[in-house]
Amino acid sequence: MSNLPANLRYAESHEWVLDHQDGTVTIGITDHAQAALGDVVFVELPEVGTTLTKGDEFGVIESVKAASDLYAPVDGDVIEVNDALEDAPETVNDAPYEGGWIMKVRLTSDNLDGLLDADAYQATLSSDD
């Protein structure tokens, strides 16, 4: 069973969202996703200022096993990226919910309602088995 913090929201595409309650969110990939990828060796980060539309590809994460597209779980503008991942992409494996975050976004619409809570996300993982 994956580590799924209850304070986060989840996309079926395996991204997590932390709502800061001020119109901004932090986004990363789930523990399940990093475990499935294996050792992460590269994270393609979006540019600060990029406008995201929910469901659009915003980057790529590469591991020793595979490359996987990253999808925006919300609509918004990228206001910060985790530059530390350029030199230490393995942080996504070591701390997917802390130091392994990918970007911070200022929401342009209130579309968090379409995201899953931890129990609903876990149910999608169980149905994938």
N, C-alpha and C positions, 0 to 999 in steps of 0.2 A: 504494500500500500504506500502510495506517495505521501510525502509531507505536504499538506495543504492548509496553510494558515487560514483561519476562519475570517480574518479581517480583510481578505482580498476577494476580488471578483475574478472570474476566469472566462476565457474564450475557448470555444471548442477547438480552436487552432493551437491551443496550449500556451497562450500568453496569459500572464496575470496582470491585474490592475489594482494599484493602491490609490484609493480616493483620498486626497488631502483635505477635502471639504472646503476648498477655496477656489474651485474651478480648475485645479491642476491635478494630474495623476502621474504616478510613476509606473512604468511598464517593464516587464521582463518576461522570461520564459519559465515555465513551471519545472518543479523538481522532476516530474514524470518525463517532460520533454528532454531535459538535460541528460537524464539517465538513459533514455532511448538513443540519444545521439552518441553518447560515449564522450571521450576526451575532446573538449572543444579546443580548436586551434586558431580560430579566426571568427570575429564578429564584424560584419559590415554594418556600420552605424549610419543612420540617416543624418542629413545636414540639419543643423539648427536653423529654424525658420521654415522647414518643410511643412507643408499643409498635408495632413493625412485624412483620408476618408476610410471609414470603417470597412474592413475587408480587403483593402489594398495592400499589396506587398510594400514593405518599407526597408527591407534589408535581407541579409542572408547570414546564417550561422553555419560554420563548417566545423566538422569533427574529423577524427581520423577515419571514421566509418562512412560519413555522408555529409552532404550539404542540404540545408533545409531553408526554405523561404520563411520569412517572418511577416506576419500580417497584422495590420493595425486593428486593435480591438475597439477603438473609439475614433470619433472625428476630432481633430484638433491640430494645433500647431506645435511642432517640436521646439521646446524652449531650452533643453539641455540634453546632452548625451553623456554617457559614461565613458569618457576618454581613457580611463584606466584599463578598459577591456582591450585597447589596442596593444598594450604591452603584456597584459595578463588575462587573455581570454578564458583561461581555465577557472577564473573566478566564477564564471557561470555555473561550472560544475560544483565548486566548493561551497558557494553561498548564493544559490539562485534567487533567494528572496531578500538578500541584504546587499552585499557588495557587487553581486552579479546583475544588478538592474541594467537595463539597456538605455532607456530614455525617459525624460519627463515631458509631459504634454499639457498645454493649456487647452481645455475642452472648447470646442466651437458649437457643440450641441450636447444636450443632456441625454446621451445614449448609453448610460451605464445599465439601464434596465434590461437590455438585451444580454447582459453578461450573466454568468452562472455563479451561484454561491458554491462553497466548497463541496457540499453534499451532492449538488447537481453535477458538478464537474467530475467528482469521483464516480458517479453513476455512468457518465460517458466513458470513463476509463474501464469500468467493469464490463460494459457492453462491447468494448473493443477486444477483450480477451478471448 
